[in-house]
């Protein structure tokens, strides 16, 4: 008989928050790590904190192309002319002490020579032939302050400070920060191994000839793309027919070799919906069905140590339930503490009546209306089978469980796809 636990109830559907709160504490971050070159670190999750070993910049340097000089040499009432005795270039420091009454040509990033206490931009100087001298007008001299146009040692990073925290999902700027410290590699969490499979006799691979009643399978293309963006190592198990003798061994073998098994279809109440039954036979189901729309027949369980997420078969339901439910769980597995996406309060330009009880997401586009600010419009149909609506949409309008309807001008909450890792 199928095994379930206390989270599975026939009396009341679990809310999304209840489901996530029930599952997250049971998920442990992967412990194995990889040491990867910086160019392979984008999107990976740091396994250890990174401490700065160097000051950045490593010495006082110029923020501008100009001339390094002594402020005390400048007159606030008459023009000051100073001889230029040399140059300081980035990577080629000035070799000696700059005497009072002289200036040195300096480029952006070059170390400040011994002596000068300010840099004047070249645009604020009259420059003599062959840069033999510069002349500074009194109004330009009056604006200069000690340390003007000088970037101090350690102004950006100080040796010993926390550079990057453990659990940071590495962005290009994070990798650049490590590169700036001379690090060639970073230790990161091993990628979660995720197996993806779709089920259904009606499904055929793109490129095949379609018999009557068949459709091309598209859900795996959504899921694999989302998983790769998230940073998972994905195995495509293809399409399984609605046949217990095919589904059971395939799921058993996949669970033995992966951290997560992600299925599409076969978790509802139809006679051919075998996936939920097989998950329960091979392992256990923690819950089935959530108070959400689209995507009510979501299943979560385990087969041995493998997390199993059974998503619905409709294409909109697949993407929405992945973003709202599966994504936070995968982030926790990767070592990233999932946070709630930012929800923007915007004005609705639509009317909608609905039965309260389920959290609902509507495909939407954001637009700016003069004198009204941001408002959203909806896709013409709310069908969970309308895959094209996901290409049209720029985000989702979220309606809470107790919402009974929306009228034009109401404030609703909008989740841009960028907040959900979909650019």
N, C-alpha and C positions, 0 to 999 in steps of 0.2 A: 504494500500500500504506500502511496506517496507520503513522505514525511514532511511535516511542517513544524514550526515552533510558535511561540506565543505572539509573534508579530503578525501571523496570518489570521485574519478574522473574516468571518462571513457577515458579521453584523455591521461593521463600519469600515469603509476604505481608509487606509492610512493617508494622511496628508504628505505632501512632498517633504516638509520639514521633519515630520515624525520619521519618515523612512530614512532620510539622510542622517538624522541624529541617532537612529538605531544602528546604522551600519558603520558610520565613520569610526567610532571607538573600537570596532573589531578589526580594523584594517591597520596592519603594521607596515611601515616603510620598508622597502626592499633593502637588504643589508649588504649585498655584494656591490662592489664599486668598479669603475673603470678609470684608468688614467689616460686622458686623451689630449692630443695637440689642441692648441687654442682654436684653430680653424674648424675643429670637429666638436667644439664645446657649445656652440649656439643652441639654445633651447634645452640643454641638459641641466640637471639639478646638482648643485654643489653638495658633495658628501661631507666636507669639512669646511670650517670657516677659514677664510684667507686673511692673513695678517700682513700688513705692509712691512716690507723690509727696507724701503728706501724713502727718503724725503722726496716729494715732488712739488715744485721743481727741486733739483738737487742743489741749487745755489741761486742767489739773487740774480735775476736776468731781466732783460728789457722787454717791455710789453709793446714797444713801438720801434719803427725805424726812425732814427734821429741822432742825437748827440748826447753823450754822457758828460756832465759838467758839475762844478761846485756852485751851489746856489748863492754862496756868499760873494761870488764874483760878479753877480748881476746887479745892475743899477735900476732902481725903480723910477728914475727921472730921465735918464739919457740912454741912448742905445749903447749896448755893450758889444765889443768885438773881441773874439777869442781865437787864438790860433788853434788849428786842428793838428794834433801831434801823432795821430795813428788811428787805427780802427780795431774794433772788437766785432768779430763775426760769429754767428752760431756755429759751434764746433771748433772755433779758433779764437780762444780768449786773448785779450790784450796782455802782453807779457809783463808789464811793469806797473808802477804807481803813476797815476795821473796827477800831475802837479797843479796846485791852485793857479788860476789864470790861464788854464788851457782846457781844451775839450777833446773828446775822442769820438769819431764816427762809430755808431753802434747799430746793429740790425736786430730785428725781433728775435728773441730767444737767446741772444748772446749774453754771456755772463757779464755782470757789472764789474768793471775794473776797480781795483783798489783806489779809493779816493773820492770819486764822484758820489753825490747824494740825490741826484735827480737825472731824468732823461727828458730832453725837450724834443718834441716832434719836429721832423725836418721841415714840415709845412710852416712852422712858426719861426723859421730862421731865414735870413738872407745869406746865401752861400756864395763864398768867393770862388774865383777860378781854381780849378783842380782841388776844390775843397780845402784850400790852404787856410781859410778862416771862416768863421760864421759871425753874423751880426744878429743880435736879439733886441727887438724893440722893447721899450720899458713896459708897455701894456702886456706883452707876452711874458716878460720876466715877472710881473706882478701876479700873474695867475699860477705860476709854478709853486708847488709846495714840496717840502722834504719827502722823498720817496716817490715823487711824481713819475708815473709810467714805469715803475719798478715792481716786478713780481717777486715777492720774498720767498726764500727757501722754506719749503714745507707748507706754503700757503694753500696748496691743493691737498696733499696727503703728507702725514707725518709718520715716520717709521714707528712701528709698534701699534698703530691704530688698526681697528677692525676694518678691513677693506671690503670684504664681501661675506655676508653671513651664510652659515650652513642652511641648506634648503632653498637658496636663491635659484630660481629658474633663470638661466643666464641669457641676458639680452646682449646685443652687439656692444653697447656701451660698457657692460660689465666685463666682457672679454677684453675690450680695449684697455680697461683699467688694469687688468691683470698683466696685459702686454706691457703697459707703461711701467710696471714693476720688474720687468725682465723675466717674467714667468713664461716658460715655453709650454707647460702642460697644466692641467687641472684635474683633480680627483672628483669624479661625478658618480652619482647613483646609476647603477645598471638600468638600462631601459626596460620598462615592463614588457613582457612578452605576451602579446594579445592575439588570440585566434579569433577570426571573424568568419561566420557562416550564415547563409540565408537558407530558408527551407520553404518548399512549396512545389507541388507538381506543375503549377502553371508557369514557373520561372525558367527562362532560358538565357544563356549568355549572349551578350551583344555580338552580332555577326552571324548567329545561327538562324536557320530558317524557322519561322514561327508557325507551329500548327494552330488549328482553330482553338480559341480560348486561352492561348498562351500570351505572356507578356515578357518583355526583356527585364532582367533583374537589374535594379539600380541601387538598392540599399547598401550593398557592400561598397559601392563607389563613394557613397556619402560617408560611411563609417570609417573606411580605411583612410580617406582623406583627412577626416577629423582626428583620427588616432595619430597619423603621421605628423600633423601640425602640433599635436600635443607632445610629441617626442617618444612615442611608443614604437617598439619593434613588432611589426604586424605580420602574421601568417594568414594568408587567404585560403580558407578551406573550401571555397566555391559554394556550389548549390547542393543541398541535400533534398532528395525527394521525400514525400510524406510516407515514409516506410520505416517502421520501428527498427527493422533489422539493419537499416542503413544509418539511421540517426543515432542509435545507442552506441555502437562501437566507435563511430566518428567522434562523438562528444567525449567518450571515455578516453580515447587516445589523445585528443586535444587537451583535455584537462590535465593529463599526466605530464604534458610537456610545456605548459604555459602557466602564466600567473593569472590570466583573465581569459575567460571564454565569453565572447559577445555574439549572441544570436539575434537573428531578425526573423520574425514570424514564428508561428507554431506555439504561441503562449496564450491564446484566447480560449474560447470554449467550444470551438468547432470539433467535429469528429476526427478531422485530420490534424488537429493541433497537438502534436506529439511531444514537443520539446519540453514543456513543463513536466509532463509525466516522466520523461526520461531523466531529467535533472533530479526529480524526487527519488527515482529508483537508484541512480548512481550516487547520490549524495543527500542533500536536504535543501528544502526551500524555506528561506527565512520569511519571505512574504510574497504575495501575488496580488496585484491590482493596487493602484494608487488613485487618490482623489484628484486626478489631473485630466486635462483635456487640451490637446489630443494625447493619447497614449495610456489609457487606463490599465490595460493588461500587461503591466511591467512586472517581471519576475526577477527576484534576487535570491541567490542561494550559493551553495558551495558543493564542489565535487572534490573531496579531499582538501588540499590546500589551495585549490584554484577557485577564484571568485567567478561566479556565473551570473551574467546579466542577460536576461531574456527580454528583448525589446519587441514592440509590436511590428506588424508587417507593413503598415501604411507608411509611405515615404516621409510625410510630414511628421508623423508620430515618432518615427525612428530618429530624425534629427533633433526634434525638440526634447525627447526623453534622454537622448545622449547628452545634450548640452546641460540640461537641468538636473539630471540624476547621475548618469554615468561619469561625467567629467569630474565632479568633485571627488568621487571615489578614486578615480585614477590618479588625480593630483596627490591625494593622500598617500597612495601606494608609491608614488614617485618621490615622496619626501617634501612635497610642497603643501603648506597649510592652506586649504581652500578657503577663499573668502567670498562673501556674497557679491555678485556683480552689482555695479552701480546702476540704480534705476532712476531715470530722468523723469521728473514731473513735467508733463506736457498737456496740451489742450487736445481733446478729441474732436474730430470733425465728423463723427459718425454716431449713429444711434444703434443700440443693441439691447435686446431683452434676453435674459438668460435665467436658467434655474440655478439658484445658489447651491453650493456644496462641493464644487470642484474648482481648483486653481486652473485658469485657462490662459493660453497664450495665442494671440492673434497675429498673423503676419502683417507687417506694417511698414510704411515709409514715413520718414520724418521730413517735414517741410517748414520753411520759415515764412510766415505771413506778416506783412507790414502791420504794425501797431498791435499785433496779437502775440508775436513771438513764435515759439516752436509749437507745431501741432502735428498730429499724425492722422494718416488715412489708412484704411484697410484694403487688403486684396478683396476683389469682388466676391469670391467664394471662400467659405470657411472649411471646405472639404479637406480631410486629412490625406486624401489621395492626390491632391493637386501639387505635384512636384514643382511645376513651373512657378508656383507662388513663392517658393523659397529663393528662387533666382530673382524674382521681382522685389522681394522684401529686403530691407536694410536692417531690420531688427524685429523685435516682438513687443506687442503690448501685453502686459501681464494684468489679469483680473484676479483678485483674491477670492478665496472660497466663499465669502459672504456677499459678494457683489451680485446684485439682482438685475443690473442693467446699466447702460451708459447713454447719456443724451449729449448732443453736440454742445461743446463748451465746458463739459466736465473735465476735471483733471484726472488723467490716467498716468500709469507708469510705463515707461518705454525702456526696453533693454536693447541697445545697439548690438549688432552681432560682434563688433570689435570687443565688447566687454565679455564676450563668451568665447573668445579665442578664434573667431571666424572673421577674417578681414574681407 
